[in-house]
């Protein structure tokens, strides 16, 4: 079944969100941190980390930089 251009745009937008969520999960797991431990390092709540990892929240550039520092990974 062929999908229209609007469907394709929406799908691609979701793909980007899921890729970002996957990267956050991967960085946290690689650092051996729980959501709670990462939240503490970032000065936020465990539920905020859960939202990032679910793709329901898009982090700012500042948050991504803090996440990279907290997990020992690199941005960019």
Secondary structure, DSSP 4 states (H G I P E B T S, - for coil): ----HHHHHHHHHHHHHHHHHHHHHHHHHHTT--HHHHHHHHTS-HHHHHHHHHTSSPPPHHHHHHHHHHHT----
